[in-house]
Amino acid sequence: MIYPVSEIEYPPSPALLLKAAMIARLESLKTSSDALMTIIAARIGAERLNDLQEVEKLTAEQERIIANMKAMVTS
């Protein structure tokens, strides 16, 4: 997006830096959420096939993604 010269701050204000950090964090959470939904869908498929090794692997990946999302929210 191109902004008019009147809206461009240089150096950026603290509020603008916080806004940019918040947007980046929300984008990361969205990406993680999408990955989590993919893992959950794959795990459900593995459960239906009774593939216990795959279920364990996907459950561990699910827990890792959730831990990362929690860390993003609290930082």
Secondary structure by P-SEA (a helix, b strand, c coil): cccccccccccccaaaaaaaaaaaaaaaaaaaaaaaaaaaaaaaaaaaacaaaaaaaaaaaaaaaaaaaaaaaac
